[in-house]
Each structure stands twice: as structure tokens, then as C-alpha cells.
């Protein structure tokens, strides 16, 4: 096959005129710059906010190809939200430092905790998601996902003082609702019972009420599933039904221990 034929066949298959991979790269750069602007002491806030505004205008032009789609005018409203988002994130960081005996300082939380980074990018993307901005919110959380192993859909609703410990393998679906002072560990999934496109506008993911702790590798599924306040969900638990307030749910595996030295 000649090179001209190969090129022709490839070009025929590239049939999505609005698919521009630079959107992903520019969104990742925007995400990191936004994080630095809010948290890094050495970063000049005024200068970076000006740069972020210009970066956002470029992104808006790339993703808002549909007539009537929200575009660059979002930025001024979003800018006004940033102090409130930062206040929530500081509450998250303080909750982590207060609850984790391994945290030596709140600065350590900001600098080294993947769970905090994932929560931060979720909160920053969630407000853009509510505006209806295409692509960018999801790409922001996917940036955090690739770095931390924590997958939080920007559509989820998460209250104050949220704590993800260790972070890796956590999945929080689009319609999940998490109230204040919830703590979850690595490997937790807040997912849907089924994957079906017809359920797009239906609540598919669980509701977690205030002061709940969910331990490692627990799986909680379904839009009607609700975990009541002050409950503790043990490791490896699989739930598809609601749990009343003040419950303790555990999974007891059968473990066999054999001394290999015995004959």
C-alpha cells in the first residue's frame, strides 16, 4: 500500500471535525495554573488570574462549537466564585489534617495528599459543570484522575469537610450526593447499578449522609441507595440497599490460616 493510500484512509476515518487534542493539553495546563494561583504562596494572584482569563477564552473558543453553548462570558462569574471555592477547600484540608494521625501539618496535606488534590480539582470543575461548559470540567477531573487514581465526576454534589484517605482507586459517579464531614478510604466506589444511556437524566449513584465513614474497597451502588448519618461502612462491603442512620455494616470473610511448617 502506498503512503498516499494510507494517508487517505486515515483522513477518511478522522471524521470528528471538532475533536482537537490540544483541548486536553490546554485544560491540564489551565488546571495546574489554577491550583497554583489558589494555593502557592509564591504565585502572584493578580498576574495569574489575568493569564487564566486569557487561557479560559482560548478554551471556550475550542469547546463551544455548538450554537448557544456557554462560552467565555462564564469567566467573570466563575472568578467571583473562586474565594468561596477556596474557603471550602481549606475546610477539606483542615478536616484531613484533623482526622489523619499521619498528617504532620496542614501544609503536608496541600503538598502531598492525592485525595486533597482530587477534591480540589473536583470543586474547581464542579462550578464550571453547573454552567454547562462542555468538555473542560470533565477534562479537569480526568487530569486529577490520571495523577491520583481518584475519579470524581464533576457533576457529583459534595458537602464541606470531605476527606479521602490514600485516595487510589476511589470512584464517585456523576449523580452521587455526599453531605458534610464524610470520610472515605482507598478503593471505595459510589456507582450505578447499571450502565444504560436511557438513564442519563436519572439519579444513578448513592447518597451519603453526614458524618459517614466508608472503609477501603467498599462498593455502594444505586441512585435510591442512601447511607444514613453517622454510619460506618466496613471494608469490602457491597451495598445496593439503603442503610439507616447510626448503622455499622461489616463484611466477614472466611479466612483459613495454615502453618506451612507443619507436616
Secondary structure as UniProt FT lines:
FT   HELIX           3..13
FT   TURN            17..18
FT   HELIX           22..39
FT   TURN            41..42
FT   HELIX           45..63
FT   TURN            67..68
FT   TURN            72..73
FT   HELIX           74..99
FT   TURN            101..102
FT   HELIX           106..112
FT   HELIX           114..131
FT   HELIX           136..148
FT   STRAND          151..152
FT   TURN            154..155
FT   STRAND          157..158
FT   STRAND          163..164
FT   TURN            168..169
FT   STRAND          171..172
FT   TURN            174..175
FT   STRAND          177..178
FT   TURN            180..181
FT   STRAND          183..184
FT   TURN            186..187
FT   STRAND          189..191
FT   HELIX           197..199
FT   TURN            200..201
FT   STRAND          207..208
FT   TURN            210..211
FT   STRAND          213..214
FT   TURN            216..217
FT   STRAND          219..221
FT   TURN            223..224
FT   STRAND          226..227
FT   TURN            229..230
FT   STRAND          232..233
FT   TURN            235..236
FT   STRAND          238..239
FT   TURN            245..246
FT   STRAND          248..249
FT   TURN            260..261
//
